[in-house]
Amino acid sequence: MIRIRNVTKRFGEQLVLDGINLDIEEGKTTAIVGPSGTGKSVLIKIITGLLLADGGEVLIGKDSMTAAKNVQERLDICARMGVLFQAAALFDSMTLFDNAAFPLRYRKQLGEKEIVARTAKRLKDVGMLDYADRLPGQVSIGMRKRVGIARALVTDPDILLFDEPNTGLDPQVGQEIYELIAATQQHLGFTGIVISHEIPEVFQVCERVAMLYKGKVVIDAEVEEFQKSNNPIVQQFTRGDIEGPIKVG
């Protein structure tokens, strides 16, 4: 369980997160949705310790990310997580295999034989083992996203976070990535968080949906309840209407 309590974050005069309260249920996937610029990616960075909150608390199980005293304590908590970044964030000069193996080599807890075996398994799981010796620039962005998922999985994390997993993908490849996320979660049972603005596509990979708008949680509900919501902000976002309480542009 991830518990987010009264989390605030400000950049200069801009209040991005305004007292966020949210529970992420263990062993299930929650989608955090909302228009661009509403703080979704900022919240992910605070959960993973990449950004410090100005106030509030983030609990990862019994561990408080926000109370961590230094970078090492945040890294120790973050070791339970895997992250797929928006553009996959692979190292251009490393092969796909070395990119996927990077978290294991960075932690220096396993021998090279075990690292190779684990990495090969995860690349095979995402259909990329045959391309392991290629560089990121030699494959499509969809293939890079698959390697990013393999890298996120290689340490066998309890929690996986997907930040806009379909950014830059055409609809067919985007659908394949969503199907891969859903199948992987069902097989491994990790706690998942998917950051997205894609409605209704993201519903196929999550059990719950939390919507952010103007730094607050507008709704946190199961998918069916979210779809039936009478909240005008939720309705406008779901339908993609220009007119409504959400100001476009």
Backbone as JSON, one array per atom type, in Angstrom:
{
  "sequence": "MIRIRNVTKRFGEQLVLDGINLDIEEGKTTAIVGPSGTGKSVLIKIITGLLLADGGEVLIGKDSMTAAKNVQERLDICARMGVLFQAAALFDSMTLFDNAAFPLRYRKQLGEKEIVARTAKRLKDVGMLDYADRLPGQVSIGMRKRVGIARALVTDPDILLFDEPNTGLDPQVGQEIYELIAATQQHLGFTGIVISHEIPEVFQVCERVAMLYKGKVVIDAEVEEFQKSNNPIVQQFTRGDIEGPIKVG",
  "N": [[0.83, -1.2, 0.0], [0.54, 2.19, -0.86], [0.54, 5.24, 0.7], [-0.57, 8.46, 0.48], [-0.46, 11.55, 1.91], [-1.77, 14.65, 2.37], [0.01, 15.99, 0.6], [2.03, 18.52, -0.67], [3.33, 20.66, -3.24], [5.28, 23.18, -4.58], [6.37, 25.31, -7.2], [8.15, 28.0, -7.31], [5.88, 30.6, -7.6], [3.86, 28.98, -8.38], [1.51, 26.68, -7.37], [1.58, 23.37, -7.47], [0.86, 20.82, -6.46], [-1.69, 20.45, -4.2], [-2.23, 19.64, -1.32], [-2.56, 16.75, -1.6], [-4.29, 13.72, -1.2], [-4.25, 10.28, -1.21], [-4.7, 6.79, -1.68], [-2.92, 3.98, -2.77], [-3.75, 0.9, -3.77], [-2.5, -2.24, -2.7], [-1.11, -4.67, -4.88], [-2.72, -4.12, -7.03], [-3.59, -2.08, -9.92], [-3.5, 1.37, -10.26], [-4.71, 4.1, -12.06], [-3.54, 7.33, -12.58], [-4.9, 10.17, -13.64], [-5.57, 13.06, -15.73], [-5.7, 16.45, -17.06], [-2.95, 17.85, -19.01], [-0.21, 19.21, -17.18], [-1.22, 19.14, -14.6], [0.08, 18.07, -12.45], [0.66, 15.35, -12.37], [3.02, 13.91, -13.16], [4.8, 15.14, -11.44], [3.88, 14.24, -8.98], [4.51, 11.49, -9.21], [7.31, 11.68, -9.2], [7.74, 12.57, -6.62], [6.78, 10.4, -5.14], [8.72, 8.51, -5.8], [10.94, 9.66, -4.74], [12.51, 11.34, -6.25], [11.89, 13.98, -6.33], [11.5, 16.39, -3.73], [8.84, 16.74, -1.49], [7.02, 19.69, -0.49], [5.44, 19.62, 1.69], [3.53, 17.35, 3.8], [3.14, 13.72, 3.59], [4.53, 10.71, 2.25], [4.01, 7.37, 2.28], [5.56, 4.33, 1.77], [4.55, 1.32, 2.04], [5.56, 0.64, 5.24], [7.51, 2.5, 5.28], [8.59, 5.86, 5.23], [8.87, 7.94, 2.59], [9.04, 10.7, 2.46], [10.07, 11.36, 4.93], [12.62, 10.49, 4.86], [16.06, 10.86, 5.59], [18.22, 11.42, 3.98], [19.82, 11.12, 0.71], [20.58, 8.43, 0.36], [18.85, 6.99, 2.05], [16.45, 7.49, 0.74], [17.0, 6.2, -1.67], [17.18, 3.57, -0.78], [14.53, 3.02, -0.09], [13.38, 3.41, -2.56], [14.36, 1.26, -3.91], [12.52, -0.73, -3.91], [10.94, -0.24, -6.04], [10.1, -0.02, -9.56], [10.52, 1.87, -12.54], [9.0, 3.09, -15.46], [9.9, 5.49, -17.61], [8.7, 8.42, -19.44], [9.86, 8.67, -22.08], [11.19, 6.3, -22.18], [13.89, 6.57, -21.51], [16.46, 5.41, -22.02], [19.99, 4.59, -22.06], [21.87, 5.94, -24.57], [24.35, 5.01, -25.51], [24.61, 2.44, -24.66], [23.97, -1.05, -25.17], [20.74, -2.6, -25.73], [20.5, -4.76, -24.03], [22.39, -4.16, -21.99], [21.25, -1.83, -21.03], [18.87, -2.83, -19.9], [19.98, -4.42, -17.94], [21.17, -2.63, -16.27], [20.14, -1.65, -13.65], [20.64, -3.86, -11.96], [23.41, -4.18, -12.14], [24.21, -1.75, -11.14], [23.5, -1.91, -8.46], [25.17, -3.88, -7.52], [24.88, -6.39, -6.23], [24.69, -8.94, -7.17], [26.25, -11.67, -8.93], [27.82, -11.67, -12.21], [26.87, -13.75, -13.85], [24.32, -14.37, -12.81], [23.12, -11.9, -13.18], [23.07, -11.72, -15.99], [21.35, -13.87, -16.58], [18.92, -13.1, -15.34], [18.38, -10.7, -16.65], [18.14, -11.52, -19.33], [15.85, -13.09, -19.1], [13.87, -11.17, -18.47], [13.96, -9.54, -20.76], [13.13, -11.4, -22.62], [10.54, -11.8, -21.68], [9.3, -9.45, -22.49], [9.46, -9.6, -25.18], [11.88, -8.85, -26.43], [14.37, -10.06, -26.5], [15.7, -11.02, -28.77], [16.74, -8.75, -29.85], [18.7, -7.81, -28.26], [21.4, -7.03, -28.52], [21.43, -4.66, -29.86], [21.58, -1.04, -30.25], [19.77, 1.65, -28.61], [19.07, 3.61, -30.53], [18.75, 2.13, -32.79], [16.38, 0.85, -32.88], [12.73, 0.94, -32.79], [10.64, 3.41, -31.11], [8.61, 2.16, -29.72], [9.73, -0.34, -29.24], [11.82, 0.45, -27.63], [10.37, 1.27, -25.42], [9.47, -1.2, -24.53], [11.87, -2.35, -23.7], [12.39, -0.58, -21.66], [10.39, -1.34, -19.88], [11.27, -3.93, -19.29], [13.66, -3.29, -17.98], [12.59, -1.97, -15.75], [11.42, -4.11, -14.5], [13.47, -5.86, -13.85], [14.65, -6.02, -11.35], [12.79, -7.27, -9.83], [10.61, -5.72, -8.57], [8.31, -4.53, -5.99], [6.57, -2.55, -6.65], [5.49, -0.89, -9.54], [5.86, 1.88, -11.64], [4.43, 3.72, -14.2], [5.03, 6.21, -16.34], [3.17, 8.03, -18.38], [3.0, 5.88, -20.47], [2.43, 5.58, -23.19], [3.34, 7.72, -24.63], [4.29, 9.29, -27.6], [3.75, 7.11, -29.22], [2.14, 5.32, -31.9], [-1.39, 4.5, -32.3], [-1.74, 1.64, -32.53], [0.69, 0.49, -31.61], [0.71, 1.63, -29.11], [-1.5, 0.36, -27.97], [-0.48, -2.23, -27.84], [1.5, -1.89, -25.9], [-0.03, -1.25, -23.64], [-1.43, -3.68, -23.38], [0.73, -5.34, -22.8], [1.55, -4.3, -20.32], [-0.74, -4.88, -18.77], [-0.84, -7.71, -18.93], [1.61, -8.39, -17.78], [1.34, -7.38, -15.18], [-0.76, -8.98, -14.26], [0.5, -11.44, -14.27], [2.71, -11.13, -12.52], [1.81, -9.7, -10.32], [2.42, -7.19, -9.18], [2.17, -3.95, -7.51], [0.73, -1.37, -9.24], [1.13, 1.85, -10.79], [-0.17, 3.99, -13.11], [0.48, 6.75, -14.97], [-1.4, 8.91, -16.9], [-3.05, 10.59, -19.65], [-4.82, 9.56, -21.28], [-7.93, 8.7, -22.16], [-10.53, 6.58, -23.14], [-8.56, 4.62, -23.02], [-6.67, 3.92, -21.01], [-8.16, 2.64, -19.1], [-8.18, -0.11, -19.45], [-6.01, -1.19, -18.17], [-6.16, -0.81, -15.46], [-7.57, -0.96, -12.11], [-8.54, 1.02, -10.49], [-9.17, 4.59, -10.68], [-7.73, 7.71, -10.32], [-8.26, 11.13, -10.48], [-6.51, 14.1, -11.14], [-6.77, 17.6, -10.76], [-5.99, 20.95, -10.95], [-4.16, 20.6, -8.88], [-5.38, 19.0, -6.98], [-7.12, 16.01, -5.84], [-9.72, 15.09, -7.73], [-11.46, 12.96, -8.03], [-11.47, 9.62, -6.82], [-11.81, 6.47, -7.63], [-13.3, 3.24, -8.46], [-13.05, 1.91, -11.81], [-15.56, 1.67, -13.16], [-17.25, 3.25, -11.57], [-15.96, 5.71, -11.88], [-16.43, 6.18, -14.6], [-19.16, 6.62, -14.55], [-19.47, 8.93, -13.17], [-20.94, 12.01, -12.08], [-19.62, 14.34, -11.8], [-18.81, 17.44, -13.13], [-16.22, 18.15, -13.99], [-14.94, 15.7, -14.29], [-16.62, 14.59, -16.23], [-16.25, 16.34, -18.43], [-13.51, 15.95, -18.96], [-13.46, 13.21, -19.53], [-15.07, 13.04, -21.82], [-13.73, 14.72, -23.49], [-14.45, 17.32, -24.06], [-14.46, 20.75, -25.16], [-15.78, 22.89, -23.98], [-16.53, 23.73, -20.61], [-15.75, 23.27, -17.07], [-12.97, 22.8, -17.04], [-10.34, 24.62, -18.19], [-9.23, 25.12, -21.4], [-6.16, 25.51, -23.08]],
  "CA": [[0.0, 0.0, 0.0], [1.17, 3.51, -0.86], [-0.37, 6.22, 1.29], [-0.17, 9.84, 0.21], [-1.22, 12.35, 2.86], [-1.61, 16.12, 2.41], [1.25, 16.33, -0.09], [2.03, 19.79, -1.4], [4.55, 20.99, -3.97], [5.2, 24.48, -5.23], [7.52, 25.77, -7.95], [7.98, 29.45, -7.3], [4.52, 31.02, -7.23], [2.89, 28.0, -8.87], [1.18, 25.56, -6.49], [1.31, 22.25, -8.38], [0.1, 19.84, -5.68], [-2.34, 21.23, -3.15], [-2.81, 18.78, -0.29], [-3.0, 15.5, -2.22], [-4.54, 12.54, -0.37], [-4.55, 9.17, -2.11], [-4.2, 5.46, -1.33], [-2.69, 3.07, -3.89], [-3.99, -0.42, -3.19], [-1.47, -3.23, -2.96], [-1.4, -5.75, -5.81], [-3.61, -3.66, -8.09], [-3.07, -0.96, -10.69], [-4.27, 2.61, -10.2], [-4.35, 5.11, -13.05], [-3.65, 8.73, -12.17], [-5.19, 10.85, -14.9], [-5.88, 14.48, -15.65], [-5.13, 17.24, -18.15], [-1.53, 18.15, -18.91], [0.14, 20.28, -16.27], [-1.97, 19.08, -13.34], [0.92, 17.56, -11.38], [0.73, 13.89, -12.35], [4.41, 13.48, -13.17], [5.42, 15.66, -10.21], [3.51, 13.31, -7.91], [5.33, 10.29, -9.4], [8.69, 11.98, -8.78], [7.75, 12.64, -5.16], [6.64, 9.03, -4.65], [9.98, 7.81, -6.0], [12.03, 10.36, -4.07], [13.27, 12.17, -7.18], [11.58, 15.34, -5.91], [11.1, 16.5, -2.34], [7.58, 17.45, -1.27], [7.11, 20.82, 0.42], [4.72, 19.25, 2.9], [2.8, 16.1, 3.72], [3.89, 12.47, 3.77], [4.33, 9.58, 1.34], [4.41, 6.13, 2.91], [5.69, 3.15, 0.92], [4.43, 0.34, 3.11], [5.81, 1.28, 6.53], [8.62, 3.44, 5.13], [8.21, 7.2, 4.81], [9.78, 8.54, 1.63], [9.19, 12.11, 2.76], [10.84, 11.53, 6.17], [13.99, 10.01, 4.65], [16.99, 11.9, 6.02], [19.24, 11.71, 2.98], [19.62, 10.47, -0.58], [20.72, 6.98, 0.49], [17.6, 6.46, 2.61], [15.44, 7.52, -0.34], [17.36, 5.14, -2.62], [16.85, 2.28, -0.16], [13.08, 2.84, -0.23], [13.1, 3.35, -4.0], [14.79, -0.04, -4.42], [11.32, -1.57, -4.03], [10.15, 0.24, -7.17], [10.63, 0.07, -10.91], [9.88, 3.0, -13.21], [9.09, 3.3, -16.91], [9.78, 6.91, -17.87], [7.93, 8.77, -20.63], [10.58, 8.35, -23.32], [11.95, 5.09, -21.85], [15.11, 7.05, -20.84], [17.57, 4.47, -22.16], [21.3, 5.18, -22.34], [22.09, 5.79, -26.01], [25.61, 4.35, -25.83], [24.56, 1.06, -24.16], [23.06, -1.96, -25.87], [19.47, -2.81, -25.04], [20.75, -5.7, -22.93], [23.06, -3.45, -20.9], [20.26, -0.93, -20.45], [17.98, -3.6, -19.03], [20.76, -4.97, -16.82], [21.8, -1.54, -15.52], [19.82, -1.59, -12.21], [21.3, -4.95, -11.25], [24.85, -3.89, -12.06], [24.38, -0.57, -10.28], [23.38, -2.3, -7.05], [26.34, -4.71, -7.21], [24.51, -7.42, -5.26], [24.66, -10.23, -7.83], [27.32, -11.98, -9.86], [27.48, -11.38, -13.6], [26.09, -14.86, -14.41], [22.94, -14.19, -12.38], [22.62, -10.69, -13.84], [22.78, -12.07, -17.39], [20.17, -14.75, -16.6], [17.72, -12.31, -15.0], [18.13, -9.73, -17.71], [17.65, -12.25, -20.51], [14.47, -13.5, -18.82], [12.96, -10.03, -18.59], [13.89, -9.15, -22.16], [12.28, -12.39, -23.28], [9.17, -11.54, -21.25], [8.72, -8.32, -23.24], [9.64, -9.85, -26.6], [13.01, -8.08, -26.96], [15.64, -10.76, -26.34], [16.37, -11.15, -30.06], [17.31, -7.45, -30.23], [19.45, -7.4, -27.07], [22.71, -6.46, -28.82], [21.27, -3.41, -30.6], [21.55, 0.21, -29.5], [18.43, 2.23, -28.62], [18.81, 4.33, -31.77], [18.56, 1.18, -33.9], [15.05, 0.22, -32.78], [11.63, 1.9, -32.71], [10.33, 3.9, -29.77], [7.81, 1.13, -29.06], [10.68, -1.36, -28.76], [12.54, 1.04, -26.5], [9.46, 1.22, -24.27], [9.48, -2.58, -24.04], [13.12, -2.52, -22.94], [12.2, 0.18, -20.43], [9.59, -2.18, -18.98], [12.16, -4.99, -18.83], [14.57, -2.7, -16.99], [11.82, -1.71, -14.54], [11.07, -5.39, -13.89], [14.61, -6.75, -13.67], [14.97, -6.16, -9.92], [11.61, -7.88, -9.18], [10.09, -4.74, -7.62], [6.94, -4.65, -5.5], [5.79, -1.45, -7.2], [5.91, -0.39, -10.84], [5.26, 3.15, -12.01], [4.5, 3.94, -15.65], [4.76, 7.62, -16.59], [2.71, 8.22, -19.76], [3.67, 4.81, -21.22], [2.15, 5.59, -24.63], [3.81, 8.95, -25.24], [5.05, 9.15, -28.84], [3.44, 5.87, -29.92], [0.91, 5.31, -32.68], [-2.42, 3.78, -31.55], [-1.55, 0.19, -32.51], [1.8, 0.17, -30.71], [0.26, 2.01, -27.78], [-2.35, -0.71, -27.48], [0.39, -3.35, -27.5], [2.17, -1.59, -24.64], [-1.04, -1.42, -22.58], [-1.67, -5.11, -23.21], [1.91, -5.89, -22.14], [1.48, -3.89, -18.91], [-1.81, -5.64, -18.11], [-0.45, -9.12, -18.83], [2.73, -8.49, -16.84], [0.82, -7.19, -13.83], [-1.54, -10.17, -13.9], [1.43, -12.55, -14.06], [3.64, -10.88, -11.42], [1.07, -9.22, -9.17], [2.96, -5.98, -8.56], [1.32, -2.78, -7.35], [1.02, -0.52, -10.38], [0.61, 3.2, -10.96], [-0.02, 4.43, -14.5], [0.18, 8.16, -15.21], [-1.89, 8.99, -18.27], [-4.16, 11.49, -19.98], [-5.55, 8.85, -22.35], [-9.23, 8.15, -21.77], [-10.68, 5.53, -22.13], [-7.59, 3.54, -23.24], [-5.98, 3.5, -19.8], [-9.05, 1.84, -18.24], [-7.95, -1.54, -19.63], [-4.88, -1.68, -17.37], [-6.27, -0.4, -14.06], [-8.79, -1.24, -11.35], [-9.01, 2.29, -9.94], [-8.75, 5.8, -11.38], [-7.72, 8.95, -9.55], [-8.08, 12.26, -11.39], [-5.99, 15.33, -10.58], [-7.06, 18.86, -11.45], [-5.57, 22.09, -10.14], [-3.39, 20.17, -7.73], [-6.19, 18.25, -6.03], [-7.78, 14.8, -6.33], [-11.14, 15.35, -8.02], [-12.17, 11.71, -7.8], [-10.68, 8.4, -6.67], [-12.89, 5.5, -7.69], [-13.15, 2.14, -9.39], [-13.23, 2.36, -13.19], [-16.99, 1.81, -13.51], [-17.76, 4.42, -10.86], [-15.38, 6.88, -12.53], [-17.12, 6.4, -15.87], [-20.53, 7.04, -14.29], [-19.44, 10.11, -12.31], [-21.66, 13.21, -12.5], [-18.78, 15.5, -11.6], [-18.63, 18.09, -14.44], [-14.81, 18.12, -14.37], [-14.69, 14.34, -14.77], [-17.37, 14.4, -17.47], [-15.58, 17.07, -19.51], [-12.24, 15.29, -19.27], [-13.75, 11.9, -20.13], [-15.63, 13.23, -23.16], [-12.83, 15.52, -24.31], [-15.15, 18.53, -24.48], [-13.77, 22.03, -25.02], [-16.54, 23.7, -23.04], [-16.69, 23.15, -19.3], [-14.92, 23.87, -16.01], [-11.54, 22.71, -17.37], [-9.99, 25.64, -19.17], [-8.32, 24.6, -22.42], [-5.29, 26.5, -23.67]],
  "C": [[0.87, 1.25, 0.0], [0.15, 4.5, -0.32], [0.21, 7.61, 1.11], [-1.06, 10.74, 1.04], [-0.81, 13.82, 2.8], [-0.33, 16.6, 1.73], [1.09, 17.63, -0.88], [3.37, 19.97, -2.11], [4.33, 22.27, -4.74], [6.5, 24.73, -6.0], [7.38, 27.28, -8.1], [6.6, 29.83, -6.8], [3.47, 29.99, -7.61], [2.72, 26.84, -7.89], [0.74, 24.39, -7.37], [0.5, 21.16, -7.69], [-0.4, 20.54, -4.41], [-3.04, 20.31, -2.14], [-3.37, 17.48, -0.84], [-3.15, 14.4, -1.17], [-4.97, 11.4, -1.27], [-3.95, 7.89, -1.56], [-4.07, 4.63, -2.6], [-2.76, 1.66, -3.34], [-2.96, -1.43, -3.64], [-1.96, -4.31, -3.93], [-2.37, -5.39, -6.93], [-2.98, -2.47, -8.81], [-4.04, 0.22, -10.6], [-3.78, 3.54, -11.29], [-4.54, 6.49, -12.41], [-3.75, 9.55, -13.44], [-5.45, 12.33, -14.64], [-5.25, 15.21, -16.81], [-3.64, 17.47, -17.95], [-1.3, 19.3, -17.94], [-0.58, 20.26, -14.94], [-1.18, 18.41, -12.22], [1.08, 16.06, -11.33], [2.18, 13.4, -12.27], [5.17, 13.98, -11.94], [5.12, 14.72, -9.05], [4.33, 12.02, -8.0], [6.76, 10.52, -8.89], [8.8, 12.09, -7.27], [7.63, 11.25, -4.56], [7.97, 8.29, -4.73], [11.17, 8.51, -5.36], [12.89, 11.21, -4.98], [13.04, 13.65, -6.92], [11.2, 15.31, -4.44], [9.79, 17.27, -2.25], [7.83, 18.64, -0.35], [6.41, 20.53, 1.74], [3.98, 17.95, 2.69], [3.71, 14.89, 3.83], [3.52, 11.46, 2.69], [4.89, 8.35, 2.02], [4.43, 5.02, 1.87], [5.71, 1.97, 1.87], [4.58, 1.06, 4.44], [6.89, 2.35, 6.45], [8.13, 4.79, 4.61], [9.25, 7.78, 3.86], [10.05, 10.0, 2.0], [9.98, 12.37, 4.04], [12.27, 11.03, 6.03], [14.98, 11.15, 4.87], [18.0, 12.29, 4.94], [18.95, 10.92, 1.71], [19.67, 8.95, -0.46], [19.46, 6.36, 1.06], [16.5, 6.45, 1.56], [15.72, 6.42, -1.36], [17.0, 3.76, -2.07], [15.35, 1.99, -0.28], [12.72, 2.64, -1.7], [13.5, 2.02, -4.6], [13.63, -1.0, -4.57], [10.51, -1.25, -5.29], [10.89, 0.07, -8.49], [9.85, 1.15, -11.63], [10.09, 2.9, -14.72], [8.86, 4.78, -17.16], [9.13, 7.17, -19.22], [8.61, 8.34, -21.93], [11.48, 7.13, -23.16], [13.27, 5.41, -21.17], [16.23, 6.01, -20.85], [18.86, 5.23, -22.42], [21.66, 4.88, -23.8], [23.32, 4.96, -26.35], [25.66, 2.89, -25.35], [23.65, 0.22, -25.05], [21.76, -2.08, -25.08], [19.65, -3.76, -23.86], [21.37, -4.97, -21.74], [22.14, -2.43, -20.25], [19.36, -1.66, -19.47], [18.71, -4.12, -17.8], [21.27, -3.89, -15.87], [21.42, -1.51, -14.03], [20.5, -2.67, -11.4], [22.79, -4.69, -11.1], [25.12, -2.71, -11.14], [24.36, -0.96, -8.8], [24.5, -3.23, -6.58], [26.05, -5.78, -6.14], [24.54, -8.83, -5.84], [25.91, -10.42, -8.69], [26.86, -11.78, -11.29], [26.63, -12.49, -14.22], [24.61, -14.72, -14.06], [22.32, -12.96, -13.04], [22.23, -10.99, -15.28], [21.51, -12.91, -17.47], [18.9, -13.96, -16.34], [17.36, -11.34, -16.11], [17.57, -10.39, -18.96], [16.19, -12.67, -20.31], [13.51, -12.34, -19.02], [12.86, -9.52, -20.03], [13.04, -10.13, -22.95], [10.82, -12.16, -22.94], [8.5, -10.43, -22.06], [8.97, -8.44, -24.74], [10.83, -9.14, -27.23], [14.35, -8.81, -26.87], [16.4, -10.86, -27.65], [17.05, -9.85, -30.51], [18.29, -6.95, -29.17], [20.77, -6.71, -27.38], [22.62, -5.15, -29.61], [21.31, -2.21, -29.66], [20.14, 0.81, -29.57], [18.08, 2.94, -29.93], [18.54, 3.43, -32.96], [17.2, 0.49, -33.85], [14.0, 1.31, -32.63], [11.38, 2.34, -31.28], [9.48, 2.89, -29.0], [8.7, 0.03, -28.5], [11.49, -0.83, -27.59], [11.66, 1.04, -25.24], [9.44, -0.19, -23.69], [10.75, -2.86, -23.21], [13.04, -1.75, -21.63], [11.39, -0.6, -19.4], [10.45, -3.32, -18.43], [13.12, -4.47, -17.77], [13.83, -2.43, -15.67], [11.52, -3.0, -13.78], [12.27, -6.2, -13.41], [14.99, -6.95, -12.21], [13.83, -6.8, -9.13], [10.98, -6.94, -8.15], [8.67, -5.07, -7.15], [6.01, -3.68, -6.2], [6.36, -1.06, -8.55], [5.13, 0.87, -11.17], [5.48, 3.4, -13.5], [4.08, 5.39, -15.92], [4.46, 7.82, -18.07], [3.32, 7.16, -20.68], [3.46, 4.86, -22.72], [2.58, 6.87, -25.32], [4.65, 8.65, -26.49], [4.75, 7.91, -29.64], [2.18, 6.02, -30.77], [-0.1, 4.4, -31.96], [-2.19, 2.27, -31.45], [-0.45, -0.21, -31.55], [1.44, 0.53, -29.28], [-0.62, 0.94, -27.16], [-1.52, -1.93, -27.08], [1.09, -3.13, -26.16], [1.19, -1.73, -23.48], [-1.32, -2.89, -22.32], [-0.5, -5.78, -22.49], [1.91, -5.54, -20.65], [0.45, -4.72, -18.16], [-1.42, -7.09, -17.9], [0.66, -9.32, -17.81], [2.25, -8.33, -15.41], [0.03, -8.41, -13.37], [-0.62, -11.33, -13.56], [2.26, -12.37, -12.79], [2.97, -10.32, -10.17], [1.62, -7.99, -8.48], [1.87, -4.92, -8.36], [1.7, -1.78, -8.44], [0.4, 0.86, -10.28], [0.88, 3.6, -12.4], [-0.45, 5.89, -14.59], [-0.25, 8.29, -16.67], [-2.91, 10.12, -18.42], [-5.06, 10.84, -21.03], [-6.8, 8.17, -21.79], [-9.97, 7.77, -23.05], [-9.59, 4.44, -22.18], [-6.97, 3.01, -21.95], [-6.84, 2.61, -18.9], [-8.74, 0.34, -18.33], [-6.81, -2.08, -18.77], [-5.03, -1.37, -15.88], [-7.59, -0.86, -13.45], [-9.4, 0.03, -10.78], [-8.47, 3.45, -10.77], [-8.82, 6.97, -10.4], [-7.44, 10.09, -10.53], [-7.59, 13.47, -10.62], [-6.43, 16.52, -11.43], [-6.77, 20.0, -10.49], [-4.96, 21.65, -8.82], [-4.15, 19.39, -6.68], [-6.75, 16.98, -6.67], [-9.26, 15.09, -6.49], [-11.98, 14.13, -7.7], [-11.17, 10.58, -7.67], [-11.69, 7.27, -6.57], [-12.53, 4.33, -8.57], [-13.54, 2.62, -10.79], [-14.7, 2.6, -13.52], [-17.6, 3.03, -12.84], [-17.24, 5.71, -11.48], [-16.13, 7.21, -13.82], [-18.54, 6.93, -15.69], [-20.61, 8.34, -13.5], [-20.22, 11.28, -12.93], [-20.84, 14.48, -12.31], [-18.5, 16.16, -12.95], [-17.18, 18.1, -14.91], [-14.47, 16.76, -14.96], [-15.38, 14.13, -16.11], [-16.68, 15.1, -18.64], [-14.3, 16.39, -19.94], [-12.49, 13.98, -19.99], [-14.24, 12.05, -21.57], [-14.69, 14.01, -24.09], [-13.47, 16.79, -24.82], [-14.28, 19.76, -24.29], [-14.45, 22.89, -23.97], [-16.68, 22.97, -21.72], [-15.78, 23.79, -18.29], [-13.41, 23.79, -16.26], [-11.23, 23.71, -18.48], [-8.92, 25.11, -20.11], [-7.49, 25.73, -23.0], [-4.79, 27.54, -22.68]]
}
